[in-house]
Amino acid sequence: MMELPMLPLPDLMAAKKTPAKNAVAKKAPARKDLSTAAKVVHAKPQREYAPLVDLDQFSEEQLAELMVAAGDAPNRKTYFDFSEEAPYTRAGKKVHLEVGRGSQMFDYRDAKGRRIERTMVTLPPKLREQIQGATGEQDPVVTTALIALASWACQELKKSKRRLVVTTATDDLDPVRRQVRKAIVGRQRKER
């Protein structure tokens, strides 16, 4: 049997470096002051609002007219504008009622900025008048009337093969109406 020569094993202890006697210990990196960043992150946003219209420039009658939607104007028959068009198909289904994205309900508020004319669904005064006229009652059961009319209208649209396009009523006073609503809400926020 042949003997293999013994080779020295590597010195594991030699891999460690020992610090020199005059070596200076490294300092830990200085901590950054995050207080300025925290102030920015946690600060309330500074909002700049457009200048509000002076509500005192309007008479009580003008302000009352501006605090309702254009669809509630006395000379209008309905709250929304309607037009009848041929139905079209979307994703394989016939579309008989089209309520545009711009068709929104008006945010009715009183002079102090509190919401009025509110139920679970905002019911415009003009629509209430229409339901009262259709039912012949002064205080009809509005929710039932709405659901019944909606159900009937859906059936009629399908049967007549028509599409109803709904758009929000607009008039020349719309920009002023928006400014008045913003001013009323802004005044209410200041009083809180």
ROBAFI-57186 format. One record per atom (N, C-alpha, C): atom name; x, y, z. Coordinates in steps of 0.1 Angstrom, whole numbers, plus 2048, in hexadecimal, padded with zeros to 3 digits. Layout:
N
('CA', (X, Y, Z))
...
This chain:
192
('N', (808, 7F5, 800))
('CA', (800, 800, 800))
('C', (809, 80C, 800))
('N', (805, 815, 7F8))
('CA', (80D, 820, 7F7))
('C', (808, 82C, 7FF))
('N', (811, 832, 806))
('CA', (80D, 83D, 80F))
('C', (80D, 84A, 807))
('N', (802, 851, 809))
('CA', (801, 85E, 803))
('C', (808, 868, 80C))
('N', (80E, 872, 806))
('CA', (814, 87C, 80F))
('C', (809, 884, 816))
('N', (80B, 888, 821))
('CA', (802, 891, 828))
('C', (804, 89F, 824))
('N', (7FA, 8A5, 820))
('CA', (7FA, 8B3, 81C))
('C', (7F5, 8BC, 828))
('N', (7FA, 8C7, 82A))
('CA', (7F5, 8CF, 835))
('C', (7E7, 8D5, 831))
('N', (7DF, 8D5, 83B))
('CA', (7D1, 8DB, 83A))
('C', (7D2, 8EA, 83A))
('N', (7CA, 8F1, 833))
('CA', (7CA, 8FF, 833))
('C', (7C7, 904, 841))
('N', (7CE, 90E, 845))
('CA', (7CC, 914, 853))
('C', (7BF, 91C, 852))
('N', (7B5, 917, 859))
('CA', (7A8, 91F, 859))
('C', (7A9, 92B, 861))
('N', (7B1, 92B, 86B))
('CA', (7B2, 937, 873))
('C', (7B9, 943, 86C))
('N', (7C1, 93F, 862))
('CA', (7C9, 94A, 85B))
('C', (7C0, 952, 852))
('N', (7B3, 94E, 84F))
('CA', (7AA, 955, 847))
('C', (7A5, 962, 84E))
('N', (7A5, 961, 85B))
('CA', (7A0, 96D, 862))
('C', (7AB, 977, 863))
('N', (7A6, 984, 860))
('CA', (7AF, 98F, 861))
('C', (7AF, 995, 86F))
('N', (7BA, 997, 874))
('CA', (7BA, 99D, 881))
('C', (7BD, 9AC, 87F))
('N', (7B6, 9B5, 886))
('CA', (7B8, 9C3, 885))
('C', (7C6, 9C7, 889))
('N', (7CB, 9D1, 882))
('CA', (7D8, 9D6, 886))
('C', (7D6, 9DE, 893))
('N', (7E1, 9DF, 89A))
('CA', (7E0, 9E6, 8A7))
('C', (7DC, 9F5, 8A6))
('N', (7E0, 9FB, 89B))
('CA', (7DD, A09, 899))
('C', (7D1, A0C, 891))
('N', (7C9, A02, 88D))
('CA', (7BE, A03, 884))
('C', (7B3, A0B, 88C))
('N', (7AC, A13, 884))
('CA', (7A1, A1B, 88A))
('C', (794, A14, 886))
('N', (78B, A12, 890))
('CA', (77E, A0B, 88D))
('C', (776, A14, 884))
('N', (76F, A0E, 87A))
('CA', (766, A15, 871))
('C', (75A, A1A, 879))
('N', (756, A26, 876))
('CA', (74A, A2B, 87C))
('C', (73D, A27, 874))
('N', (733, A25, 87B))
('CA', (726, A21, 875))
('C', (721, A2D, 86D))
('N', (71B, A2B, 861))
('CA', (717, A37, 85A))
('C', (70D, A3F, 862))
('N', (70E, A4C, 861))
('CA', (706, A55, 868))
('C', (6F7, A54, 864))
('N', (6EF, A54, 86E))
('CA', (6E0, A53, 86B))
('C', (6DB, A5F, 865))
('N', (6D3, A5E, 85B))
('CA', (6CD, A6A, 855))
('C', (6C1, A6F, 85C))
('N', (6C0, A7C, 85D))
('CA', (6B5, A82, 864))
('C', (6A8, A82, 85B))
('N', (69E, A7A, 85E))
('CA', (693, A79, 856))
('C', (687, A82, 85A))
('N', (68A, A8B, 864))
('CA', (67F, A93, 869))
('C', (67A, A9C, 85E))
('N', (682, AA1, 855))
('CA', (67D, AAA, 84B))
('C', (674, AA2, 841))
('N', (679, A96, 83E))
('CA', (671, A8E, 835))
('C', (663, A8A, 83B))
('N', (664, A87, 848))
('CA', (657, A83, 84F))
('C', (64D, A8F, 84F))
('N', (652, A9B, 851))
('CA', (64A, AA7, 850))
('C', (643, AA8, 843))
('N', (64A, AA5, 838))
('CA', (644, AA6, 82B))
('C', (63A, A9B, 829))
('N', (63E, A8F, 82D))
('CA', (635, A83, 82B))
('C', (628, A84, 833))
('N', (629, A89, 83F))
('CA', (61D, A88, 848))
('C', (616, A96, 848))
('N', (61A, A9F, 840))
('CA', (613, AAC, 840))
('C', (606, AAB, 839))
('N', (5FD, AB3, 83D))
('CA', (5F0, AB4, 836))
('C', (5F2, ABB, 829))
('N', (5EC, AB6, 81E))
('CA', (5EE, ABD, 811))
('C', (5E9, ACB, 811))
('N', (5F1, AD4, 80C))
('CA', (5EC, AE2, 80B))
('C', (5E5, AE3, 7FE))
('N', (5D8, AE5, 7FF))
('CA', (5CF, AE6, 7F3))
('C', (5CD, AF5, 7F0))
('N', (5CD, AF8, 7E4))
('CA', (5CA, B05, 7DF))
('C', (5BD, B05, 7D8))
('N', (5B3, B0B, 7DD))
('CA', (5A6, B0B, 7D7))
('C', (5A5, B17, 7CE))
('N', (59D, B16, 7C3))
('CA', (59A, B21, 7BA))
('C', (592, B2B, 7C2))
('N', (594, B38, 7BF))
('CA', (58C, B42, 7C6))
('C', (57D, B3F, 7C5))
('N', (576, B40, 7D0))
('CA', (568, B3E, 7D0))
('C', (560, B4A, 7CC))
('N', (554, B47, 7C6))
('CA', (54C, B52, 7C2))
('C', (545, B58, 7CE))
('N', (543, B65, 7CE))
('CA', (53D, B6C, 7D9))
('C', (52E, B6A, 7D8))
('N', (528, B62, 7E2))
('CA', (51A, B5F, 7E2))
('C', (511, B6B, 7E4))
('N', (516, B75, 7EA))
('CA', (50E, B81, 7ED))
('C', (50B, B89, 7E1))
('N', (511, B86, 7D5))
('CA', (50E, B8E, 7C9))
('C', (501, B89, 7C3))
('N', (4FB, B7E, 7C8))
('CA', (4EF, B79, 7C2))
('C', (4E3, B7C, 7CB))
('N', (4D8, B7F, 7C5))
('CA', (4CC, B81, 7CD))
('C', (4C7, B73, 7D2))
('N', (4BD, B73, 7DB))
('CA', (4B8, B66, 7E0))
('C', (4B2, B5E, 7D5))
('N', (4AB, B65, 7CC))
('CA', (4A5, B5D, 7C1))
('C', (4AF, B57, 7B7))
('N', (4B9, B5F, 7B4))
('CA', (4C4, B5A, 7AB))
('C', (4CB, B4F, 7B2))
('N', (4CE, B50, 7BF))
('CA', (4D5, B45, 7C6))
('C', (4CD, B39, 7C7))
('N', (4C0, B3A, 7C9))
('CA', (4B7, B2F, 7C9))
('C', (4B7, B28, 7BB))
('N', (4B7, B2F, 7B1))
('CA', (4B8, B2A, 7A3))
('C', (4C5, B22, 7A1))
('N', (4D0, B28, 7A6))
('CA', (4DD, B22, 7A3))
('C', (4E0, B16, 7AC))
('N', (4D8, B14, 7B7))
('CA', (4DA, B09, 7C0))
('C', (4D3, AFD, 7BC))
('N', (4CC, AFD, 7B1))
('CA', (4C6, AF1, 7AB))
('C', (4CC, AED, 79E))
('N', (4CA, AE1, 799))
('CA', (4D0, ADD, 78D))
('C', (4C9, AE3, 781))
('N', (4CF, AE3, 776))
('CA', (4C9, AE9, 769))
('C', (4BD, AE1, 766))
('N', (4BD, AD4, 769))
('CA', (4B1, ACC, 766))
('C', (4A5, AD0, 76E))
('N', (4A6, AD8, 779))
('CA', (49B, ADC, 781))
('C', (496, AEA, 77D))
('N', (49A, AEF, 772))
('CA', (496, AFC, 76D))
('C', (486, AFC, 76B))
('N', (47F, B07, 76E))
('CA', (471, B06, 76E))
('C', (46B, B03, 760))
('N', (472, B07, 755))
('CA', (46D, B05, 748))
('C', (470, AF7, 742))
('N', (476, AEE, 74A))
('CA', (479, AE1, 745))
('C', (46E, AD7, 749))
('N', (46C, ACD, 741))
('CA', (463, AC2, 744))
('C', (469, AB7, 74C))
('N', (476, AB4, 749))
('CA', (47D, AA9, 74F))
('C', (48A, AAD, 755))
('N', (48F, AA5, 75E))
('CA', (49C, AA9, 764))
('C', (4A8, AA6, 75A))
('N', (4A7, A9B, 753))
('CA', (4B2, A97, 74A))
('C', (4AD, A9B, 73C))
('N', (4B7, A9B, 733))
('CA', (4B4, A9C, 724))
('C', (4B4, A8E, 71F))
('N', (4AA, A8B, 717))
('CA', (4A9, A7E, 711))
('C', (4A9, A7E, 702))
('N', (4AF, A74, 6FC))
('CA', (4AD, A73, 6ED))
('C', (4AC, A64, 6EA))
('N', (4A4, A61, 6E0))
('CA', (4A2, A53, 6DD))
('C', (4AA, A50, 6D0))
('N', (4B2, A45, 6D1))
('CA', (4BA, A40, 6C6))
('C', (4B9, A31, 6C5))
('N', (4BE, A2C, 6BA))
('CA', (4BE, A1E, 6B8))
('C', (4C7, A17, 6C2))
('N', (4C3, A0B, 6C8))
('CA', (4CC, A04, 6D1))
('C', (4D8, 9FF, 6CA))
('N', (4E2, 9FC, 6D1))
('CA', (4EE, 9F6, 6CC))
('C', (4F2, 9EA, 6D5))
('N', (4FC, 9E3, 6D0))
('CA', (500, 9D7, 6D7))
('C', (50E, 9D9, 6DE))
('N', (50F, 9D5, 6EB))
('CA', (51B, 9D6, 6F2))
('C', (51D, 9C9, 6F8))
('N', (528, 9C2, 6F5))
('CA', (52C, 9B5, 6FB))
('C', (521, 9AB, 6F9))
('N', (51A, 9AB, 6ED))
('CA', (510, 9A2, 6EA))
('C', (502, 9A5, 6F0))
('N', (501, 9B0, 6F7))
('CA', (4F4, 9B4, 6FD))
('C', (4EF, 9C1, 6F7))
('N', (4E2, 9C2, 6F5))
('CA', (4DC, 9CE, 6F0))
('C', (4DC, 9D9, 6FB))
('N', (4E0, 9E5, 6F7))
('CA', (4E0, 9F0, 700))
('C', (4D4, 9F9, 6FD))
('N', (4CA, 9FA, 707))
('CA', (4BE, A01, 705))
('C', (4BE, A0E, 70E))
('N', (4C6, A0F, 718))
('CA', (4C7, A1A, 720))
('C', (4D6, A1E, 722))
('N', (4D9, A2B, 71E))
('CA', (4E7, A2F, 71F))
('C', (4E7, A3C, 728))
('N', (4ED, A3A, 733))
('CA', (4EF, A45, 73D))
('C', (4FE, A49, 73C))
('N', (500, A55, 736))
('CA', (50E, A59, 733))
('C', (515, A5C, 740))
('N', (523, A5A, 73F))
('CA', (52B, A5D, 74B))
('C', (52A, A6B, 750))
('N', (527, A74, 748))
('CA', (525, A82, 74C))
('C', (517, A85, 752))
('N', (50E, A7B, 752))
('CA', (501, A7D, 758))
('C', (502, A7A, 766))
('N', (502, A85, 76E))
('CA', (503, A83, 77D))
('C', (4F8, A8A, 784))
('N', (4F5, A86, 790))
('CA', (4EB, A8C, 798))
('C', (4F1, A99, 79E))
('N', (4E9, AA3, 79F))
('CA', (4EC, AB0, 7A5))
('C', (4EE, AAE, 7B4))
('N', (4F8, AB5, 7BA))
('CA', (4FA, AB5, 7C8))
('C', (4F3, AC0, 7CF))
('N', (4E6, ABE, 7D3))
('CA', (4DE, AC9, 7D8))
('C', (4E3, ACC, 7E6))
('N', (4E4, AD9, 7E9))
('CA', (4E9, ADE, 7F6))
('C', (4E0, AEA, 7F9))
('N', (4DF, AED, 806))
('CA', (4D8, AF9, 80A))
('C', (4E3, B04, 80C))
('N', (4DE, B10, 810))
('CA', (4E7, B1B, 810))
('C', (4F3, B1A, 81B))
('N', (4F1, B10, 824))
('CA', (4FB, B0E, 82E))
('C', (504, B02, 82A))
('N', (502, AFD, 81E))
('CA', (50B, AF2, 819))
('C', (507, AE4, 81D))
('N', (4FB, AE3, 824))
('CA', (4F7, AD5, 827))
('C', (4EF, ACF, 81C))
('N', (4F1, AC2, 81A))
('CA', (4EA, ABB, 80F))
('C', (4DB, ABA, 812))
('N', (4D4, ABD, 807))
('CA', (4C5, ABC, 808))
('C', (4C0, AB3, 7FC))
('N', (4B3, AB1, 7FC))
('CA', (4AE, AA8, 7F1))
('C', (4B4, A9B, 7F0))
('N', (4B8, A95, 7FC))
('CA', (4C0, A89, 7FC))
('C', (4B7, A7D, 802))
('N', (4B8, A72, 7FB))
('CA', (4B3, A66, 801))
('C', (4BE, A5C, 7FD))
('N', (4BB, A4F, 7FE))
('CA', (4C5, A46, 7FA))
('C', (4C9, A48, 7EB))
('N', (4C0, A4E, 7E3))
('CA', (4C2, A52, 7D6))
('C', (4BE, A60, 7D5))
('N', (4C7, A68, 7CF))
('CA', (4C3, A77, 7CD))
('C', (4B8, A78, 7C4))
('N', (4AD, A7D, 7C8))
('CA', (4A1, A7F, 7C0))
('C', (49F, A8E, 7BD))
('N', (4A2, A92, 7B0))
('CA', (4A0, AA0, 7AD))
('C', (492, AA5, 7AE))
('N', (48F, AB1, 7B2))
('CA', (482, AB6, 7B4))
('C', (47A, AB5, 7A7))
('N', (480, AB6, 79B))
('CA', (479, AB5, 78F))
('C', (474, AA7, 78D))
('N', (47C, A9D, 790))
('CA', (477, A8F, 78F))
('C', (46C, A8C, 799))
('N', (46D, A92, 7A5))
('CA', (462, A90, 7AF))
('C', (455, A96, 7A9))
('N', (456, AA1, 7A2))
('CA', (44A, AA7, 79C))
('C', (445, A9E, 791))
('N', (44D, A98, 789))
('CA', (449, A8F, 77F))
('C', (442, A83, 785))
('N', (448, A7D, 78F))
('CA', (441, A72, 796))
('C', (434, A76, 79C))
('N', (433, A81, 7A2))
('CA', (427, A86, 7A8))
('C', (41C, A88, 79C))
('N', (421, A8D, 791))
('CA', (418, A8F, 786))
('C', (413, A82, 780))
('N', (41C, A78, 77F))
('CA', (419, A6B, 77A))
('C', (410, A63, 783))
('N', (412, A64, 790))
('CA', (40A, A5D, 79A))
('C', (3FD, A64, 79E))
('N', (3FD, A71, 79C))
('CA', (3F1, A79, 7A1))
('C', (3F1, A7B, 7B0))
('N', (3FC, A78, 7B7))
('CA', (3FD, A79, 7C5))
('C', (407, A84, 7C9))
('N', (404, A8A, 7D4))
('CA', (40D, A95, 7D9))
('C', (41A, A8E, 7E0))
('N', (418, A83, 7E7))
('CA', (423, A7C, 7ED))
('C', (423, A6D, 7E9))
('N', (427, A6B, 7DD))
('CA', (427, A5D, 7D8))
('C', (433, A55, 7DF))
('N', (432, A48, 7DF))
('CA', (43D, A3F, 7E3))
('C', (447, A40, 7D9))
('N', (451, A48, 7DB))
('CA', (45B, A4C, 7D0))
('C', (463, A40, 7CC))
('N', (468, A39, 7D6))
('CA', (471, A2E, 7D2))
('C', (46A, A23, 7CA))
('N', (45E, A20, 7CE))
('CA', (456, A16, 7C6))
('C', (454, A1C, 7B8))
('N', (450, A28, 7B7))
('CA', (44D, A2E, 7AA))
('C', (45A, A2E, 7A1))
('N', (465, A31, 7A7))
('CA', (472, A31, 79F))
('C', (475, A23, 79A))
('N', (473, A19, 7A3))
('CA', (476, A0B, 79E))
('C', (46C, A07, 794))
('N', (45F, A0A, 796))
('CA', (455, A06, 78C))
('C', (458, A0D, 77F))
('N', (45B, A1A, 77F))
('CA', (45D, A21, 772))
('C', (46A, A1B, 76C))
('N', (474, A19, 773))
('CA', (480, A13, 76E))
('C', (47E, A06, 767))
('N', (476, 9FD, 76E))
('CA', (473, 9F0, 769))
('C', (46B, 9F1, 75C))
('N', (461, 9F9, 75C))
('CA', (458, 9FB, 750))
('C', (460, A01, 745))
('N', (469, A0B, 748))
('CA', (471, A11, 73D))
('C', (47A, A08, 737))
('N', (480, 9FF, 73F))
('CA', (48A, 9F5, 739))
('C', (482, 9EC, 730))
('N', (476, 9E7, 734))
('CA', (46E, 9DE, 72B))
('C', (46A, 9E6, 71E))
('N', (466, 9F2, 71F))
('CA', (462, 9FA, 714))
('C', (46D, 9FC, 70A))
('N', (479, 9FF, 70F))
('CA', (485, A01, 707))
('C', (488, 9F5, 6FF))
('N', (488, 9E9, 705))
('CA', (48A, 9DD, 6FE))
('C', (480, 9DA, 6F4))
('N', (473, 9DB, 6F8))
('CA', (468, 9D8, 6EF))
('C', (468, 9E1, 6E3))
('N', (46B, 9EE, 6E5))
('CA', (46B, 9F7, 6DA))
('C', (478, 9F8, 6D2))
('N', (482, 9F0, 6D7))
('CA', (48F, 9EF, 6D0))
('C', (495, 9FD, 6CE))
('N', (494, A05, 6D9))
('CA', (49A, A12, 6D9))
('C', (4A4, A13, 6E4))
('N', (4AD, A1D, 6E3))
('CA', (4B7, A20, 6ED))
('C', (4B5, A2E, 6F2))
('N', (4B4, A2F, 6FF))
('CA', (4B3, A3C, 706))
('C', (4C0, A42, 70A))
('N', (4C4, A4D, 705))
('CA', (4D1, A53, 708))
('C', (4CE, A5F, 712))
('N', (4D4, A5E, 71E))
('CA', (4D2, A67, 729))
('C', (4DE, A71, 72A))
('N', (4DB, A7E, 72A))
('CA', (4E6, A87, 72C))
('C', (4E1, A92, 736))
('N', (4EB, A97, 73D))
('CA', (4E8, AA1, 747))
('C', (4E3, AAE, 740))
('N', (4D9, AB4, 746))
('CA', (4D4, AC1, 740))
('C', (4DF, ACC, 743))
('N', (4E1, AD4, 73A))
('CA', (4EB, ADF, 73C))
('C', (4E4, AEC, 737))
('N', (4E9, AF7, 73D))
('CA', (4E5, B04, 738))
('C', (4F0, B0E, 73A))
('N', (4EE, B1A, 737))
('CA', (4F9, B24, 737))
('C', (4FD, B27, 745))
('N', (4F5, B23, 74F))
('CA', (4F9, B26, 75D))
('C', (501, B1B, 764))
('N', (504, B11, 75D))
('CA', (50B, B05, 763))
('C', (519, B0A, 769))
('N', (521, B12, 763))
('CA', (52E, B16, 769))
('C', (52B, B1E, 776))
('N', (521, B26, 776))
('CA', (51E, B2E, 782))
('C', (518, B25, 78D))
('N', (510, B1B, 789))
('CA', (50B, B11, 793))
('C', (516, B0A, 79A))
('N', (520, B06, 793))
('CA', (52B, AFF, 799))
('C', (533, B08, 7A3))
('N', (535, B14, 79F))
('CA', (53C, B1E, 7A8))
('C', (534, B20, 7B4))
('N', (527, B21, 7B3))
('CA', (51E, B24, 7BF))
('C', (51F, B18, 7C8))
('N', (51E, B0B, 7C3))
('CA', (51F, B00, 7CB))
('C', (52D, AFF, 7D3))
('N', (537, B02, 7CB))
('CA', (545, B02, 7D2))
('C', (545, B0C, 7DD))
('N', (540, B18, 7DA))
('CA', (540, B23, 7E4))
('C', (538, B1F, 7F1))
('N', (52D, B19, 7EF))
('CA', (525, B14, 7FA))
('C', (52C, B0A, 802))
('N', (532, B00, 7FC))
('CA', (539, AF6, 803))
('C', (546, AFB, 809))
('N', (54D, B05, 803))
('CA', (558, B0B, 809))
('C', (555, B13, 815))
('N', (54A, B1A, 814))
('CA', (545, B22, 820))
('C', (542, B19, 82B))
('N', (53B, B0E, 828))
('CA', (538, B04, 833))
('C', (544, AFE, 839))
('N', (54E, AFB, 832))
('CA', (55B, AF6, 837))
('C', (562, B00, 840))
('N', (561, B0C, 83D))
('CA', (568, B17, 845))
('C', (561, B18, 852))
('N', (553, B16, 852))
('CA', (54C, B17, 85F))
('C', (54D, B0C, 868))
('N', (553, B01, 864))
('CA', (555, AF5, 86C))
('C', (55F, AF7, 876))
